[in-house]
């Protein structure tokens, strides 16, 4: 997801190589999306807009905590300090719509995962 997002930013800058990028630090950070499953179950009956708001707040919290820790060790792969709506350079409030959409996508993936089929054996 991040590679696609950064590649689109390359397109916006007219860099037609469309080079997307990420960091290995992002794998455990994005892996934290698995913790959304219990939240998904708790709020599943709420309207989509309210669920999207909750997800964006949780993603902002995860991004803020992980970004702050990585920044402390000078290994944070992102720096939003030049963005207008940043908080300590680790989150951008203008990304809220993207995080809302990502939250609903994660919800769909987590709550509608393929069910395992039971196989029956036939003795001949």
Order of alpha helices (4+ residues) and beta strands (2+ residues): alpha-alpha-alpha-alpha-beta-beta-alpha
